[in-house]
Amino acid sequence: MNIKYKKIGDYLLPNLVIDTQNNKQIGKYGYLRLNYIKQNKKALYQTLLMKNELTNHLFSVSNECEERLKTLMDNYIKSDDRLSEKNKETNQIEWVKLMNNYKLIAEEIILNEIVYV
C-alpha cells in the first residue's frame, strides 16, 4: 500500500481518500444510529469510517429496525380485536388512535433495543 503525502506548510500530510460506496438508501433508524454513534461512540464511528464500513452498518441497522417494526405492528394488530377492519369502518378515530399508540410503543422498543445499543 503506497501512501502519498502532500506538503502543507512545514508538514507532510497523507492523502487519505474514502472509497466510493454503493448508494444504499439509509432510513430513519440508520440516521438515528449515525447520530448516536457520532456523539456517544466515537471510537466505533471512527473505526467504521476508516474501514469504509459505515454505510453498510447504517444500512443493516435501518433494515433490521424496519423489519422489527413490521413484526411488532403485525403482532399488535393480531392481538387486539379493536384493530379489525370492521372496527376501522365503524369507529375510525378510535382505530387511528390505537394504531398511532401501538406504533409509538413499537418505535420506543426499537430505539431502546437496536439504535441506542
C-alpha distances in whole Angstrom, upper triangle without the diagonal:
4,6,10,13,16,19,22,25,24,21,17,16,13,13,12,13,15,14,18,20,23,26,28,31,31,35,37,36,32,33,35,32,29,32,33,29,29,32,32,29,26,24,24,24,21,19,20,18,15,15,16,19,22,23,24,25,28,29,29,31,33,34,35,37,39,40,41,43,45,46,47,49,51,52,54,55,56,58,60,63,63,60,62,62,66,65,63,66,68,67,64,63,63,61,58,59,58,55,54,54,53,50,49,50,47,45,45,45,41,40,41,40,36,35,36,35
4,6,10,13,16,19,22,21,18,15,14,10,10,11,13,15,15,19,21,25,27,29,33,33,36,38,37,34,34,36,34,31,33,34,31,29,33,33,30,27,25,26,25,22,21,22,20,16,17,18,21,24,25,26,27,30,31,32,34,35,36,38,40,41,42,44,46,47,48,50,52,53,54,56,57,59,60,62,65,65,62,64,64,68,67,65,67,70,68,65,65,65,63,60,60,60,57,55,56,55,51,51,52,49,46,47,47,43,42,43,42,39,37,38,37
4,7,10,13,16,19,18,15,11,10,7,7,8,10,13,14,18,21,24,26,29,32,31,35,36,36,32,32,34,32,29,31,32,28,27,30,31,28,25,23,24,23,19,19,20,18,15,16,17,20,22,24,25,26,28,30,31,33,34,36,37,39,40,42,43,45,46,47,49,51,52,53,55,57,58,59,61,64,64,61,63,63,67,66,64,66,69,67,64,63,63,61,58,59,58,55,54,54,53,50,49,50,48,45,45,45,42,40,42,41,37,36,36,35
4,7,10,13,16,16,13,9,9,6,6,8,11,14,15,19,22,25,27,30,33,32,36,38,37,33,33,35,33,30,32,33,30,28,31,32,30,27,25,26,25,21,21,22,20,17,18,19,23,24,25,27,29,30,31,33,35,36,37,39,40,42,44,45,46,48,50,51,52,54,56,57,58,60,61,63,66,66,62,64,65,68,68,65,67,70,68,65,64,65,62,60,60,60,57,55,56,55,51,51,52,49,46,47,47,44,42,43,43,39,37,38,38
4,7,9,12,12,9,6,5,4,6,9,12,15,17,21,24,27,29,31,34,33,37,38,38,34,33,35,34,30,31,33,30,28,30,32,30,26,25,26,25,21,22,23,20,18,20,20,24,25,27,29,30,31,33,35,36,37,39,40,41,43,45,46,47,49,51,52,53,55,57,58,59,61,62,64,67,66,63,65,66,69,68,66,68,71,69,65,64,65,63,60,60,60,57,55,56,55,52,51,52,50,47,47,48,44,42,44,43,40,38,38,38
4,6,10,10,8,5,5,6,6,10,13,16,19,21,25,28,29,32,34,34,37,38,38,35,33,36,34,31,32,33,31,28,30,32,30,27,26,28,26,22,24,25,22,19,22,22,26,26,28,30,31,32,34,36,37,38,40,41,42,44,46,47,48,50,52,53,54,56,58,59,60,62,63,64,67,67,64,66,66,70,69,66,68,71,69,65,64,65,63,60,60,60,58,55,56,56,52,51,52,51,47,48,48,45,43,45,44,41,39,39,39
4,6,7,6,4,6,9,10,13,16,20,22,25,28,32,33,35,37,37,40,41,41,37,36,38,36,33,33,35,33,30,32,34,32,28,28,30,28,24,26,27,24,22,25,25,29,29,31,33,34,35,37,39,40,41,43,44,45,47,49,50,51,53,55,55,57,59,60,61,63,65,66,67,70,69,66,69,69,72,71,68,71,73,71,68,66,67,66,62,62,63,60,58,58,58,55,53,55,53,50,50,51,48,45,47,47,44,41,41,41
4,6,5,6,7,10,11,14,17,20,23,25,29,32,33,35,37,36,39,39,40,36,34,36,35,32,32,34,31,28,30,32,31,27,27,29,27,24,26,27,24,22,26,26,29,29,30,33,34,34,36,39,39,40,42,44,44,46,48,49,50,52,54,55,56,58,60,60,62,64,65,66,69,68,65,68,68,71,70,67,70,72,70,66,65,66,64,61,61,61,59,56,57,57,53,52,53,52,48,48,49,47,44,45,46,43,40,40,40
4,6,8,10,13,15,18,20,24,27,29,32,36,36,39,40,39,42,42,42,39,37,39,38,34,34,36,34,31,32,34,33,29,29,32,30,27,29,30,27,26,29,29,32,32,34,37,37,37,40,42,42,43,46,47,47,49,52,52,53,55,57,57,59,61,63,63,65,67,68,69,72,71,68,70,71,74,73,70,72,75,72,69,67,68,67,63,63,64,61,58,59,59,56,54,56,54,51,51,52,49,46,48,48,45,43,42,43
4,7,10,13,16,18,22,25,28,30,33,37,38,40,42,41,44,44,44,41,39,40,39,35,35,37,34,31,33,35,33,30,29,32,30,27,29,31,28,26,29,30,33,33,35,37,38,38,41,43,43,44,47,48,48,50,53,53,54,56,58,58,60,62,64,64,66,68,69,70,73,72,69,72,72,76,74,72,74,76,74,71,69,70,68,65,65,65,63,60,61,60,57,56,57,55,52,52,53,50,47,48,49,46,43,43,43
4,6,10,12,15,18,21,24,27,30,34,35,37,39,38,40,41,41,37,36,37,36,32,33,34,31,28,30,32,30,26,26,28,27,23,25,27,24,22,25,26,29,29,32,34,34,35,37,39,39,41,43,44,45,47,49,50,51,53,55,55,57,59,60,61,63,65,66,67,70,69,66,69,69,73,71,69,72,74,71,68,67,67,66,62,62,62,60,57,58,57,54,53,54,52,49,49,50,47,44,45,45,43,40,39,40
4,7,9,12,16,19,22,25,28,31,33,35,37,36,39,40,39,36,35,36,35,31,32,33,30,28,30,31,30,26,25,27,26,22,23,25,22,20,23,24,27,27,30,32,32,33,35,37,38,39,42,43,44,45,47,48,49,52,53,54,55,58,59,60,62,63,64,66,69,68,65,68,68,72,70,68,70,73,70,67,66,66,65,62,61,62,59,57,57,57,53,52,53,51,48,48,49,46,43,44,44,41,39,39,39
4,7,9,12,15,18,21,24,28,29,31,33,32,35,36,36,32,31,33,31,28,28,30,27,24,26,28,26,23,22,24,22,18,20,22,19,16,19,20,24,24,26,28,29,29,32,34,34,35,38,39,40,42,44,45,46,48,49,50,52,54,55,56,58,60,61,62,65,64,61,64,64,68,67,64,67,69,67,63,62,63,61,58,58,58,55,53,54,53,50,48,49,48,44,45,45,42,40,41,41,38,35,35,35
4,6,9,13,15,18,21,25,26,29,31,30,33,34,34,30,29,31,29,26,27,29,26,24,26,27,25,22,21,22,21,17,18,19,16,14,16,17,21,21,23,25,26,27,29,31,32,33,35,37,38,39,41,42,44,46,47,48,50,52,53,54,56,58,59,60,63,63,60,62,62,66,65,62,65,67,65,62,61,61,59,56,57,56,54,51,52,51,48,47,48,46,43,43,44,40,38,40,39,36,34,34,34
4,6,10,12,15,18,22,24,26,28,28,31,33,32,29,28,30,29,25,27,28,25,23,26,28,26,22,22,22,20,17,18,19,16,13,16,16,19,20,21,24,25,26,27,30,31,32,34,35,36,38,40,41,42,44,46,47,48,50,52,53,54,56,57,59,62,61,58,60,60,64,63,60,63,65,63,60,59,60,58,55,55,55,52,50,51,50,47,46,47,45,42,42,43,39,38,39,39,35,33,34,34
4,7,10,13,15,19,21,23,25,25,28,29,29,25,25,27,25,22,23,25,22,20,23,25,22,19,18,19,17,14,15,15,12,10,12,12,16,16,18,20,21,22,24,26,27,28,30,32,33,34,36,37,39,40,42,43,45,46,48,49,51,52,54,55,58,58,54,57,57,61,60,57,60,62,60,57,56,56,54,51,52,52,49,47,48,47,43,42,44,41,38,39,39,36,34,36,35,32,29,30,30
4,6,9,12,16,17,20,22,22,25,27,27,23,23,25,24,20,22,24,22,20,23,25,23,20,19,19,17,14,15,14,11,10,12,10,14,15,15,18,19,20,21,24,25,26,28,29,31,32,34,35,36,38,40,41,42,44,46,47,48,50,52,53,56,55,52,54,54,58,57,54,57,60,58,54,54,54,52,49,50,49,46,44,46,45,41,41,42,39,36,37,38,34,33,34,34,30,28,29,29
4,6,9,12,14,16,19,18,22,24,23,20,19,22,20,17,20,22,19,18,21,23,20,18,18,17,14,12,13,12,8,8,9,7,11,11,12,14,16,16,18,20,21,22,24,26,27,28,30,32,33,34,36,37,39,40,42,43,45,46,48,49,52,52,48,50,51,54,53,51,53,56,54,51,50,51,48,46,46,46,43,41,42,41,38,37,38,36,33,34,34,31,29,31,31,27,25,26,26
4,6,10,12,15,18,18,22,24,24,20,20,23,22,19,22,24,21,20,24,25,23,21,20,19,16,15,15,13,11,10,10,7,10,12,11,13,16,17,17,19,21,22,23,25,27,28,29,31,32,33,35,37,38,40,41,43,44,46,47,49,52,51,48,50,50,53,53,50,53,56,54,51,50,51,48,46,46,46,43,41,43,41,38,38,39,36,33,35,35,31,30,32,31,27,26,27,27
4,7,9,12,15,16,19,22,22,19,19,22,21,18,21,23,21,20,24,26,24,22,22,20,18,17,17,14,12,13,12,9,11,12,10,12,15,16,15,18,20,20,21,24,25,26,27,29,30,31,33,35,36,37,40,41,42,44,46,47,49,49,46,47,47,51,50,47,50,53,51,48,48,48,46,43,44,44,40,39,41,39,36,36,37,35,32,34,34,30,29,32,31,27,25,27,28
4,6,8,12,13,17,19,19,16,17,20,19,16,20,22,20,19,23,25,22,21,21,19,17,17,16,13,12,13,12,8,9,10,8,9,12,13,12,14,17,17,18,20,22,22,24,26,27,28,30,32,33,34,36,37,38,40,42,43,46,46,42,44,44,47,47,44,47,50,48,45,45,45,43,40,41,41,37,36,38,36,33,33,34,31,29,31,31,27,26,29,28,24,22,25,25
4,6,9,11,15,18,19,15,17,20,19,17,21,23,21,21,25,26,24,24,24,21,19,19,19,15,15,16,15,11,11,11,8,9,12,12,11,13,16,15,16,19,20,20,21,24,25,25,28,30,30,31,34,35,36,38,40,41,43,43,40,41,41,45,44,42,44,47,46,42,43,43,40,38,39,39,35,34,36,34,31,32,33,30,28,30,30,26,26,29,27,23,22,25,25
4,7,9,12,16,17,14,15,18,18,16,19,21,21,21,24,26,24,24,24,22,19,20,20,17,16,18,17,13,13,12,9,10,13,12,10,13,16,14,15,18,19,19,20,23,24,24,27,28,29,30,32,34,34,36,38,39,42,41,38,39,39,42,42,39,41,44,43,40,40,41,38,35,37,36,33,32,34,32,29,29,31,28,26,28,28,25,24,27,26,23,21,24,25
4,6,9,13,14,11,13,16,15,14,18,20,19,20,23,24,23,23,24,21,18,20,20,16,16,19,17,14,12,11,8,8,11,10,7,10,12,11,11,14,16,15,17,19,20,20,23,25,25,26,29,30,31,32,35,36,38,38,34,36,35,39,39,36,38,41,40,37,37,38,35,32,34,33,30,29,30,29,25,26,28,25,22,25,25,21,21,24,23,20,18,22,22
4,6,10,11,9,11,14,14,14,16,18,19,19,22,24,23,23,24,21,19,21,21,18,18,21,20,16,15,13,9,10,12,10,7,10,12,9,10,13,14,13,15,18,17,18,21,22,22,24,27,27,28,30,32,33,35,35,31,33,32,36,36,33,35,38,37,33,33,34,31,29,30,30,26,25,27,26,22,23,25,22,20,22,23,19,19,23,22,18,17,20,22
4,7,8,5,7,10,10,10,13,15,15,16,19,20,19,20,21,18,16,19,19,16,16,19,18,16,13,11,8,9,10,7,5,9,9,6,8,11,11,11,14,16,16,17,20,21,21,23,25,26,27,29,31,32,34,34,30,32,32,36,35,32,35,38,36,33,32,33,30,28,29,28,25,23,25,24,20,21,22,20,17,19,20,16,16,19,19,15,13,16,18
4,6,5,7,9,10,11,13,14,16,17,19,20,20,21,23,20,18,21,22,18,19,22,22,19,17,14,11,12,12,9,8,10,9,6,8,11,9,9,12,14,13,14,17,18,18,20,22,23,24,26,28,28,31,30,27,29,29,33,32,29,32,34,32,29,29,29,27,24,25,24,21,20,21,20,17,17,19,16,14,16,17,14,14,17,17,14,12,15,17
4,5,5,6,9,10,11,12,15,16,17,18,19,20,23,20,18,21,22,19,20,23,23,21,18,15,14,15,14,10,10,12,10,7,10,12,9,9,13,14,12,14,17,17,17,20,22,22,23,26,27,27,30,29,26,28,29,32,31,28,31,33,31,28,27,27,25,22,22,22,19,17,19,18,14,14,16,14,11,13,15,12,11,15,15,13,10,13,16
4,5,5,6,9,10,10,12,14,15,16,16,18,20,17,16,19,20,17,18,22,21,20,17,14,13,13,11,8,9,10,7,5,8,9,7,8,11,11,11,13,16,16,16,19,21,21,22,25,26,26,29,29,26,28,29,33,31,29,32,34,32,29,28,28,26,23,23,23,20,18,19,18,14,14,15,13,10,12,12,9,8,12,12,9,7,10,12
4,5,5,6,9,10,11,12,14,15,15,16,18,15,13,16,17,14,15,18,18,16,13,10,9,10,8,5,6,8,6,5,8,10,9,10,13,14,14,16,18,19,20,22,23,24,26,28,29,30,33,32,29,32,32,36,35,32,35,37,35,32,32,32,29,27,27,26,23,22,23,21,18,18,19,16,13,15,16,12,11,14,14,10,8,11,13
4,5,5,6,9,10,10,12,14,14,15,18,15,13,16,17,15,15,19,19,17,15,11,10,12,11,7,9,12,10,8,12,13,12,13,16,17,16,19,21,21,22,24,26,26,28,30,31,32,34,34,31,33,34,37,36,33,36,38,36,33,32,32,30,27,27,27,24,22,23,22,19,18,20,18,14,16,17,14,12,15,16,13,9,12,14
4,5,5,6,9,10,11,12,13,15,17,15,13,17,18,16,16,20,21,19,17,13,13,15,12,9,12,13,10,9,13,13,11,13,16,16,15,18,20,19,20,23,24,24,26,29,29,30,33,32,29,32,33,36,35,32,35,37,35,32,30,30,29,26,25,25,23,20,21,20,17,16,17,16,12,13,14,11,9,12,13,10,7,8,12
4,5,5,6,8,10,10,10,12,14,12,10,14,15,13,14,17,18,16,14,11,11,12,9,7,10,11,8,8,12,12,10,13,16,15,16,19,20,20,21,24,25,25,27,30,30,31,34,34,31,34,35,38,37,34,38,40,37,34,33,33,31,28,28,27,25,23,23,22,19,18,19,17,13,14,14,11,9,11,12,9,5,7,9
4,5,5,6,9,10,10,11,13,11,8,11,13,11,11,15,16,14,12,9,9,12,9,7,10,12,10,10,14,15,14,16,19,19,19,22,23,23,25,27,28,29,31,33,34,34,38,37,34,37,38,41,40,37,40,42,40,37,36,36,34,31,31,30,28,26,26,25,22,21,22,20,17,17,18,15,13,15,15,12,9,10,12
4,6,5,6,9,10,10,14,12,10,13,15,14,14,17,18,17,16,12,13,15,13,11,14,15,13,13,17,17,16,18,21,20,20,23,25,24,25,28,29,29,31,34,34,35,38,37,34,37,38,41,40,37,40,42,39,36,35,35,34,31,30,30,28,25,25,25,22,20,21,20,17,17,18,16,13,15,16,14,10,10,13
4,5,5,6,7,9,12,11,9,13,15,14,14,18,19,18,16,13,14,16,13,11,15,15,12,13,17,16,15,18,20,19,19,23,24,23,25,28,28,28,31,33,33,34,37,36,34,37,38,41,39,37,41,42,40,37,35,35,33,31,30,29,28,25,25,24,22,20,20,19,16,15,16,14,11,12,13,11,8,7,9
4,5,5,4,6,9,7,6,9,11,10,11,14,15,15,14,10,13,14,11,10,14,15,12,14,17,17,16,19,21,20,21,24,25,25,27,30,30,30,33,35,35,36,40,39,37,40,41,44,42,40,44,45,43,40,38,38,37,34,33,33,30,28,28,27,25,23,23,22,19,18,18,16,13,14,15,12,9,8,9
4,6,6,5,9,8,6,8,11,11,11,14,16,15,14,11,13,16,13,12,16,17,15,16,20,20,19,21,24,24,24,27,28,28,30,32,33,33,36,38,38,39,42,41,39,42,43,46,44,42,45,47,44,42,40,40,38,36,35,35,32,30,30,30,27,25,26,24,21,21,21,19,16,17,18,16,12,12,13
4,6,6,10,11,9,11,14,14,14,17,19,19,18,15,17,19,16,15,19,20,17,18,22,22,20,23,26,25,25,28,29,28,30,33,33,33,36,38,38,39,42,41,39,42,43,46,44,42,46,47,44,41,39,39,38,35,34,34,32,30,29,29,27,24,25,24,21,20,21,19,16,16,18,16,13,11,13
4,6,9,9,9,12,14,14,15,17,19,19,18,15,18,19,16,15,19,19,17,18,22,21,20,23,25,24,24,28,28,27,29,32,32,32,35,37,37,38,41,41,39,42,43,46,44,42,46,47,44,42,40,39,38,36,34,34,32,30,29,29,26,24,24,23,20,19,20,18,15,15,16,15,12,9,10
4,6,5,6,9,10,11,12,14,16,17,15,13,16,17,14,14,18,18,15,18,21,20,19,23,24,23,24,28,28,28,30,33,33,33,36,38,38,39,42,42,40,43,44,47,46,44,47,49,46,43,42,41,40,37,36,36,34,32,31,30,28,26,26,24,22,21,21,19,16,16,16,14,12,10,10
4,5,5,6,8,10,10,12,14,15,15,12,16,17,15,15,19,19,17,20,23,22,22,25,27,26,27,30,31,31,33,36,36,36,39,41,41,42,45,45,43,46,47,50,48,46,50,51,49,46,44,44,43,40,39,39,37,34,34,33,31,29,29,28,25,24,24,22,19,19,20,17,15,14,13
4,5,5,6,9,10,11,12,14,14,12,16,17,14,16,19,19,18,21,23,23,23,26,28,27,29,31,32,32,34,37,37,38,40,42,42,43,47,47,44,47,49,52,50,48,52,54,51,48,47,46,45,42,41,41,39,37,36,35,33,31,31,29,27,26,26,23,21,21,21,18,17,15,14
4,6,5,6,8,10,11,12,11,9,13,14,11,12,16,15,14,17,20,19,20,23,24,24,25,28,29,29,31,33,34,35,37,39,39,40,44,44,41,44,46,49,47,45,49,51,48,46,44,44,42,40,39,38,36,34,34,32,30,29,28,26,24,23,23,20,18,18,18,15,14,13,12
4,5,5,6,9,10,11,10,7,11,12,10,11,14,15,14,16,19,19,19,22,24,24,25,28,29,29,31,33,34,35,37,39,39,41,44,44,41,44,45,48,47,45,48,50,47,45,43,43,41,39,38,38,35,33,33,32,29,28,28,26,23,23,23,20,18,19,19,16,14,13,13
4,5,5,6,8,10,10,9,12,14,13,14,17,18,17,19,22,22,23,25,27,27,29,31,32,33,35,37,38,38,41,42,43,44,48,47,45,47,48,52,50,48,51,53,51,48,47,47,45,42,42,41,39,37,37,36,33,32,32,30,27,27,27,24,22,23,22,20,17,17,17
4,5,5,6,8,8,9,12,13,11,13,16,17,17,19,21,21,22,25,26,27,28,31,32,32,34,36,37,38,40,42,43,44,48,48,45,47,48,52,51,49,52,54,52,49,48,48,46,43,43,42,39,38,38,36,33,32,33,30,28,28,27,24,23,23,22,19,18,18,16
4,6,5,6,5,5,9,9,8,10,13,13,13,16,18,18,19,22,23,24,25,28,29,29,32,33,34,36,38,39,40,42,45,45,42,44,45,49,48,46,49,51,49,46,45,45,43,40,40,39,37,35,35,34,31,30,30,28,25,26,25,22,21,22,21,17,16,16,16
4,6,5,6,5,9,10,10,11,14,15,16,17,20,20,21,24,25,26,27,30,31,32,33,35,37,38,40,41,42,44,47,47,44,46,47,50,49,47,50,52,50,47,46,46,44,41,41,41,38,36,37,35,32,32,32,30,27,28,27,24,23,24,23,20,18,19,18
4,5,8,8,12,13,13,15,17,18,19,21,23,23,25,27,28,29,31,33,34,35,37,39,40,41,43,44,45,47,50,50,47,49,50,54,53,50,53,56,54,51,50,50,48,45,45,44,42,40,40,39,36,35,36,33,31,31,31,27,26,27,26,23,21,22,21
4,5,8,11,11,11,14,15,16,17,19,21,21,23,25,26,27,29,31,32,33,35,37,38,40,41,43,44,46,49,49,46,48,49,52,52,49,52,55,53,50,49,49,47,44,45,44,41,39,40,38,35,35,35,32,30,31,30,27,26,27,25,22,21,22,20
4,6,8,8,10,12,13,14,16,17,19,20,22,23,25,26,28,29,31,32,34,35,37,38,40,41,43,44,47,47,44,46,47,50,50,47,50,53,51,48,47,47,45,42,43,42,39,38,38,37,34,33,34,31,29,30,29,26,25,26,25,21,20,21,21
4,6,5,6,9,10,11,12,14,16,16,18,20,21,23,24,26,27,29,30,32,33,35,36,38,39,41,44,44,41,43,44,47,46,44,47,50,48,45,44,44,42,39,40,39,36,35,35,33,30,30,31,28,26,27,26,22,22,23,22,18,17,19,18
4,5,5,6,9,10,11,12,14,15,17,18,20,21,23,24,26,27,29,30,32,33,35,36,38,39,42,42,39,41,42,45,44,42,45,47,45,42,42,42,39,37,37,36,33,32,33,31,28,28,28,26,23,24,24,20,19,21,20,16,14,16,16
4,5,5,6,9,10,10,12,14,15,16,18,20,21,23,24,26,27,29,30,32,33,35,36,38,40,40,37,39,39,43,42,40,43,45,43,40,40,40,37,35,36,35,32,30,31,30,26,27,27,25,22,24,23,20,19,21,20,16,15,17,18
4,6,5,6,9,10,11,12,14,15,17,18,20,21,23,24,26,27,29,30,32,33,35,36,39,39,36,38,38,42,42,39,42,45,43,40,40,40,37,35,36,35,31,30,31,29,26,27,27,24,22,24,23,19,19,21,19,15,15,17,17
4,5,5,6,9,10,11,12,14,16,16,18,20,21,22,24,26,27,29,30,32,33,35,38,38,35,37,38,41,41,38,42,44,42,39,39,38,36,34,34,33,30,29,29,27,24,24,25,22,20,21,20,16,16,18,16,12,11,14,13
4,6,5,6,9,10,11,12,14,15,16,18,20,21,22,24,26,27,29,30,32,33,36,36,33,35,36,39,38,36,39,41,39,36,36,36,33,31,31,30,27,26,27,25,22,22,22,20,17,19,18,15,14,16,15,11,10,13,13
4,6,5,6,9,10,11,12,14,15,17,18,20,21,23,25,26,27,29,30,32,35,35,31,33,34,37,37,34,37,40,38,35,35,35,32,30,31,30,27,26,27,25,21,22,23,20,17,20,19,15,16,18,17,13,12,15,16
4,5,5,6,9,10,11,12,14,15,16,18,20,21,23,24,26,27,29,30,33,34,31,32,33,37,36,34,37,40,38,35,35,35,32,30,31,29,26,26,26,24,21,22,22,19,17,19,18,14,15,17,14,11,11,14,14
4,6,5,6,9,10,10,12,14,15,16,18,20,21,22,24,26,27,28,32,32,29,31,32,36,35,33,36,38,36,34,33,33,30,28,28,27,24,23,23,21,18,19,19,16,14,15,14,11,11,13,11,7,7,11,11
4,6,5,6,9,10,11,12,14,15,17,18,20,21,23,24,26,27,30,30,27,29,30,33,32,30,33,35,34,31,30,30,28,25,26,25,22,21,22,20,16,17,18,15,12,15,14,11,11,14,13,9,9,12,14
4,5,5,6,9,10,11,12,14,15,17,18,20,21,23,24,26,29,29,26,27,28,32,31,29,32,35,33,30,31,30,27,25,26,25,22,21,22,20,17,18,19,15,14,16,15,12,13,16,14,11,11,15,16
4,6,5,6,9,10,11,12,14,15,17,18,20,21,23,25,28,28,25,27,28,32,31,29,32,35,33,31,31,30,27,25,26,24,21,21,21,19,16,17,17,13,13,15,13,9,12,13,11,8,10,13,13
4,5,5,6,9,10,10,12,14,15,16,18,20,21,22,26,26,23,25,26,30,29,27,30,32,30,28,28,27,24,22,23,21,18,18,18,15,13,14,14,10,9,11,10,6,8,11,9,7,8,12,12
4,5,5,6,9,10,11,12,14,15,16,18,20,21,24,24,21,23,24,27,26,24,27,30,28,26,26,25,22,20,21,20,16,16,17,15,12,14,14,10,10,13,12,9,11,14,13,11,11,15,16
4,5,5,6,9,10,11,12,14,15,17,18,20,23,24,20,22,23,27,26,24,28,30,29,26,27,26,23,22,23,20,17,18,19,15,13,15,15,11,12,15,13,10,13,15,13,12,13,17,17
4,5,5,6,9,10,11,12,14,15,17,18,22,22,19,21,23,26,25,24,28,30,28,26,26,25,22,21,21,19,16,16,16,13,12,13,12,8,9,12,9,7,11,12,10,9,12,15,15
4,5,5,6,9,10,11,12,14,15,17,20,20,17,19,20,24,23,21,24,26,25,22,22,21,18,17,18,16,13,13,13,10,8,10,10,6,7,10,9,7,10,13,12,11,12,15,17
4,6,5,6,9,10,11,12,14,16,18,19,15,17,18,22,21,19,23,25,24,21,22,21,18,17,18,16,13,14,15,11,10,13,12,9,10,14,12,11,14,16,15,14,16,19,20
4,6,5,6,9,10,11,12,14,17,18,16,17,19,22,22,21,24,26,25,23,24,22,19,19,19,17,14,16,16,12,11,14,13,9,12,14,12,11,15,16,14,14,17,19,20
4,5,5,6,9,10,11,12,16,16,14,16,18,21,20,19,23,25,23,21,22,20,17,17,17,14,12,13,12,9,9,11,9,6,9,11,9,9,13,14,13,14,16,18,19
4,5,5,6,9,10,11,14,14,11,13,15,18,17,16,19,21,20,18,18,17,14,13,14,11,9,10,11,7,7,10,9,7,10,12,12,12,15,16,16,16,18,20,22
4,5,5,6,9,10,13,14,11,12,14,17,17,16,19,21,20,19,20,18,15,15,16,13,11,13,14,10,11,14,13,11,13,16,15,15,18,19,18,19,21,23,24
4,5,5,6,9,12,13,11,13,15,18,17,17,21,22,21,20,21,19,16,17,17,13,12,15,14,10,11,14,12,10,14,16,14,14,18,19,17,19,21,23,24
4,5,5,6,9,10,9,11,14,16,15,15,19,20,18,17,18,15,12,13,13,10,9,11,10,7,9,12,10,9,13,14,13,15,18,18,18,19,21,23,24
4,6,6,8,8,6,8,10,13,12,12,15,17,16,15,16,14,11,12,13,10,8,12,12,9,11,14,13,12,15,17,16,17,20,22,21,22,24,26,27
4,6,7,10,8,9,12,14,13,14,17,18,18,18,19,17,14,16,16,13,12,16,15,12,14,17,16,14,18,20,18,19,23,23,22,24,26,28,29
4,7,9,9,10,14,15,14,15,19,19,18,18,19,16,14,16,16,12,12,16,14,11,14,17,15,14,18,19,17,19,22,23,22,24,26,28,28
4,5,6,8,12,13,11,12,16,16,15,15,16,13,11,13,13,9,10,14,12,10,13,16,14,15,18,19,18,20,23,24,23,25,27,29,30
4,5,6,9,10,8,11,13,13,13,14,15,12,10,14,14,11,12,16,15,13,16,19,18,18,21,23,22,24,27,27,27,29,31,32,33
4,6,9,9,6,8,11,11,9,11,12,8,7,11,11,8,10,13,13,12,15,17,17,17,20,22,22,24,26,27,27,29,30,32,33
4,7,8,6,7,10,11,10,10,11,9,6,9,10,7,8,11,12,10,13,15,15,15,18,20,20,21,24,25,25,27,28,30,32
4,5,5,6,9,10,10,11,13,11,8,11,13,11,11,15,15,14,16,19,19,19,21,24,23,24,27,29,28,29,31,33,35
4,5,5,6,9,10,10,13,12,9,12,14,13,12,16,17,16,17,21,21,21,23,26,26,26,29,31,31,31,32,35,37
4,5,5,6,9,10,13,12,10,13,15,14,14,18,19,18,20,23,23,23,26,28,28,29,32,33,33,34,35,38,39
4,5,5,6,7,10,8,7,10,12,11,12,15,16,16,18,20,21,21,24,26,26,28,30,31,32,33,34,36,38
4,6,6,5,8,8,6,8,11,10,10,13,15,15,16,19,20,20,22,25,25,26,28,30,31,31,32,34,36
4,6,6,10,10,9,11,14,14,14,17,19,19,20,22,24,24,26,28,29,30,32,34,34,35,36,38,40
4,6,9,9,9,12,14,14,15,18,19,20,21,23,24,25,27,29,30,31,33,35,36,37,37,39,41
4,6,6,6,9,10,11,13,15,16,17,19,20,22,23,25,26,27,29,31,32,33,34,35,37,39
4,6,5,6,9,10,10,12,14,15,16,18,20,21,22,24,26,27,28,30,31,32,32,34,37
4,5,5,6,9,10,11,12,14,15,17,18,20,21,23,24,26,27,29,30,31,31,33,35
4,6,5,6,9,10,11,12,14,15,17,18,20,21,23,24,26,27,29,30,30,32,34
4,5,5,6,9,10,11,12,14,15,16,18,20,21,22,24,26,27,28,28,30,33
4,5,5,6,8,10,10,12,14,15,16,18,20,21,22,24,26,26,26,28,31
4,6,5,6,9,10,11,12,14,15,17,19,20,21,23,24,26,26,27,30
4,5,5,6,9,10,11,12,14,15,17,18,20,21,22,24,24,26,28
4,5,5,6,9,10,10,12,14,15,16,18,20,21,22,22,24,26
4,5,5,6,9,10,10,12,14,15,16,18,20,21,21,22,25
4,5,5,6,9,10,11,13,14,15,17,18,20,20,21,24
4,5,5,6,9,10,11,12,14,16,16,18,19,20,22
4,5,5,6,9,10,10,12,14,15,16,16,18,20
4,5,5,6,9,10,10,12,14,15,15,16,19
4,6,5,6,9,10,11,12,14,15,16,18
4,5,5,6,9,10,10,12,13,14,16
4,5,5,6,9,10,10,10,12,14
4,5,5,6,9,10,10,11,13
4,6,5,6,8,10,10,12
4,5,5,6,7,9,10
4,6,6,5,6,9
4,6,7,6,7
4,6,7,6
4,6,6
4,6
4
